């Protein structure tokens, strides 16, 4: 088993007993993915917007390509409800997972700084 530290913002905070913000630790099998974490927390994909793993962006509202992304013991996952705004500190040049970076580049969704 591995332990994942999870911070939840907006309506998804209810999954850890919060109203607007909550933090919890979740135990998952060693081979768990983000999708497994969402299921364990009882979160529907339609209510999840932005997802960070260790400060690396893995999901944007309406895209949901991160469910198969693997998790590792000690990871910190931030999950924002679909109706929450983009966190200010991540607006310029956010580091993205390779899968998300390729997806948004192909779709032309974001104009990001080079190298990000």
N, C-alpha and C positions, 0 to 999 in steps of 0.2 A: 504494500500500500504506500501511497505517497500523500503528502499534505500540500494543499494549494491554499494560499491566502487570497481571499476574494473581497473586493470592495465593490459595492453596488450603489448606483446613483439614480434618483428618480423613482418611478413606480416599481422598478425591479428590486428596490431595497426591501420590499416586503418579504422576499425570499429568505432574508436573514433577520427578520423581525423589525426592520426599520420602516420609517415613513418616507423619508427623503434620501437618507444616506445610511448605509449599514456596512459592517465588516464582519467577516466570518472566516473560519478555516474549514475546508472540506477535505475529507479523505476519499481518495479514488484509487482504483487499481493502477498499477505501474504503466499500463498501456493506454490510459485514458486520453481522450481528446477534449477539445472545447465543447463539442456537442454533448459528450458525456457529462461535463460539468453543468451545462445548461439544463440537461434532463434531471440531474441530481437536485438542482435548485428549483426545479419545477417551472422553468422559464420557457415560454413559447418563442420560437424564432421571430415571430411577428412583433414582439415587444422589445427586442434587443436592437440597439442602435450601434453605438461605438463600443469596440472591445479592444483593450490593450492587454498584452502579456509582457510583463517586465518592461513596461514603458514603450513597447513596440506595437504600433497600430496593426490589428489583425482584421478589423471589420469596420465598415461604414454603414450608416442607415440605408436599408433597402438592398444591400448587396449580399450579405450572409454567405460568404464563401469560406468561412473559418471553421466550420464544424468539425472537419477532419484534422485540424491542426493539433499536433501532439502537445501534451503538457508534461512537465517534469517536476519532480519533488522540489518544493520550495518556491515554485513560481508564484508571482503576484499577478492576479488577473483583475482588471478594472472593467466593469460592465455598466454601460450607461443605457437607460431606457431610450426607446426610439424617439421620444418627444423631448429629450434633453439636448441642450445646445452643445456645440463643439467646444471642448475645454480651451480656454484662451491660451494657456501655456503650450498647447500642441498645434496651434494654427500654422506656424511658419516652419516648414521643413521637417515635419514629423517623420520619424523613422518608421518605415512600414515593413511588414513581413514580405518576403520575396513574392509570394503568391498574390497578395493584395497589390503590391507595386505593379506587377505585370498586368493584373486585371484593370486597374484604373488607367494605366498607360494605353492599353488596347482600346478601352472605351472612351478615352479622352476626358475623363471626369475631372481630374485635378491638374492644376499647373503647379508643379512642385519644384523646389530648388534642385539643381543638378546633383546627382549623387545620392539622393534620398529615395 
